[in-house]
Amino acid sequence: MKQPRALKVPLAATISAALMATLLPLAPANAAPTATSTTEIAQTVSVDSAVQIAAKKIQRNPSKTDVFVNKKYPLSPKKYAPKTVAVKGTNVRLKSSAATAYSKMVKAAAKDGVHIRAVSGYRSYARQAELYNYYTRIYGQSYASKISAVPGTSEHQTGLAIDVGNRNSECGLQACFANTPVGKWVAKNAHKYGFILRYPKGQESVTGYSYEPWHFRYLGTSLAKSYKNSGAKTLEAYYGVAGSKSKDTSTKKSKGTAKTTANLNMRSGAGTNNRVLLTIPRGKSVQLTGSKKSGWYEVRYSSKTGWVSGKYLSNVSMPSTPKKKESSKDNKSKSTQAKSAKTTANLNMRAGVGTGHRVVLTIPRGKQVTITGSKKSGWYPVKYSGKSGWVSGQYLNNFSNSAPKSNSQKQKSSPKSSTKKTVANLNMRSGAGTNHRVVLTIPKGKKVTLTGSKKSGWYEVKYSSKTGWVSGKYLR
Ligand SMILES: [Zn+2]
């Protein structure tokens, strides 16, 4: 579970500056709290199917090293507070057994030339409540619960969990931490010192948390070894219990999803001899229609349907019944969908769906935004102040079917909205310039709609329900 690293969004009075200071141990130069690409989790694997190992006795006594804690198994008493000690040379606190083991691990890593930094250890119920409330306010409850624990359910409250990092904070509390020296070392060696990686990749629907390559749980060496040897992918599987809230999984159970592990061509048929419809950026969540053919999956992404190679999909979860009706439903909702809404908080507009994406700008609270397309996992594509991006729907209200006055004329009546054709496979980016993130690649020969914004040779365009910037060099 992570702590916010820095905040762009001004905080309401409920969190004092002093409190925030304690919440921000790293204080980096970066923008708003960055989550990882794992924000687009396929929450669709049913918990039961992920649980294969026969039930073991589950320790609920929080003072025991093998206490089991997750969303379904909160600490009891809720406000349990262990006796902790400061980890040698840090302000991070752990139970003494965990602190001793941790120091041993740090020493061993140092011998290998790897320098582990303790980022966060014991957190009290009250501190966890502050964190959780903070995240809920910024991201909404659904996302907050994937990156932060509801107070009383955090492993950090046991004094047996620690978040680790590199000395230079490289990829701190981000999925890319896994590829840093410390990330690699702990993944390989932590169990020897009694720690296990608690929230592994691809197990989000079981653990209920995004992949956290930095979060380690102390179990003691013998249990850690037994866990490792069992081959279980999660502690939930090891004990044979459900993890994440059934609420999360049941609602979407029938909907198939998967995630792209590379920039992936969606083609008109199953096989590379078929035409490329669009390139789905890496790390995106796609919807599976249920059709599969010689290793290729039919998927929906960005309002297109086509085929992708299964080699580049992870977290594949096929729908329980192929949903043919989905598209007509989508179309219907599109036609009746709201065209504008108001922000209920200072709200980050991001380059994509999810907090893993770059903040384009922060929209002040109470502003009207134009909704430019369909909602996706709770996020809306919006236009504000000449910029386009995505915002969490949690902080929008007053949805209205009429577009805001100023923008509506420009967008609706089309004297200004002209179209151009791409003369090459052309990257659409989140801003005007190649330093911006690629939103998608528009195939050569496609028609794009110009929004009317132009900046140093780049045009803002709409294509396939996305809005972004392309170099004017490749438009005719
Ligand atoms: Zn953690």
Residues whose N, C-alpha, C, O or C-beta is under 5 A from the ligand:
A	BS01	ZN	M1 K2 D163 H215
